[in-house]
C-alpha cells in the first residue's frame, strides 16, 4: 500500500465516528505523549517506517492505528504525517481487526537481555517498561530451589522471618560472600527507589538466602 502525507488538520482520532466501529481501546498518559514526541524528533525515520493507518470519512481521515504517534506529531507541531489509507469499502470487521492487531502487543520483553546488553540506552524514555520487582521476588520465593538466588531487594514479605547482616568493610564482605556462597544475580531496581525508577542495572550479589542453609554453612565453617 502506498504511503501518503496527510495534513494533521485532516486527521482525527478514532472516537467511534465510523458506524459499527468502536473507539480505539487504548489509553495513554501525558508522559507517554512526551516520550513519543521526543522519539519522533530523535528518530523521524521510524515515523516513515510506521505510518498512521487511516480510513476516509466525510473529507476527514479517521486514525485506526497510530493515535499516540498522532498526538506526538501534534505536540511537535508537525504539519503532516505519513499515512496508509484503507479503501472506503473496507468491511467493518476488517477495520476492527486492524484496530485491535495494530494496538496489540505480541510476546514479552526479555528483561535479562535488556539488563545485560541494552542498559546503556534510555530504555524507560523509549517506552520500555521496568520489570515488576514484587512479582519476580514472589515467584522466586515460591521455588525452594531458587530461594537462595532471589535478587537483593527492598521487597520482603512481612510473613517472612529474616536476619540482616551488616558489613562495614570490603574484606569481611568478601569473606561472607565466599562463606555463604553468594552468587551474582540480576539486580532489579525497586519501586521504592526514586533514583533507580525506570533504570536497569547489570549484576548485583544475591543477598536473600535460605536461612537454614546459611546457618549450615556458618556452622560448618566454625567446625
C-alpha positions, 0 to 999 in steps of 0.5 A: 500500500502506498504511503501518503502525507496527510495534513494533521488538520485532516486527521482525527482520532478514532472516537467511534465516528465510523458506524459499527466501529468502536473507539480505539481501546487504548489509553495513554498518559501525558508522559507517554505523549512526551516520550513519543514526541521526543522519539519522533524528533530523535528518530523521524525515520521510524515515523516513515517506517510506521505510518498512521493507518487511516480510513476516509470519512466525510473529507476527514481521515479517521486514525485506526492505528497510530493515535499516540504517534498522532498526538506526538506529531501534534505536540511537535507541531508537525504539519503532516504525517505519513499515512496508509489509507484503507479503501472506503469499502473496507468491511467493518470487521476488517477495520476492527481487526486492524484496530485491535492487531495494530494496538496489540502487543505480541510476546514479552520483553526479555528483561535479562537481555535488556539488563545485560546488553541494552542498559546503556540506552534510555530504555524507560524514555523509549517506552520500555517498561521496568520489570515488576520487582514484587512479582519476580521476588514472589515467584522466586520465593515460591521455588525452594530451589531458587530461594537462595538466588532471589535478587537483593531487594527492598521487597520482603514479605512481612510473613517472612522471618529474616536476619540482616547482616551488616558489613562495614568493610570490603574484606569481611564482605568478601569473606561472607560472600565466599562463606555463604556462597553468594552468587551474582544475580540480576539486580532489579531496581525497586519501586521504592527507589526514586533514583533507580525508577525506570533504570536497569542495572547489570549484576548485583550479589544475591543477598536473600538466602535460605536461612537454614542453609546459611546457618549450615554453612556458618556452622560448618565453617566454625567446625 
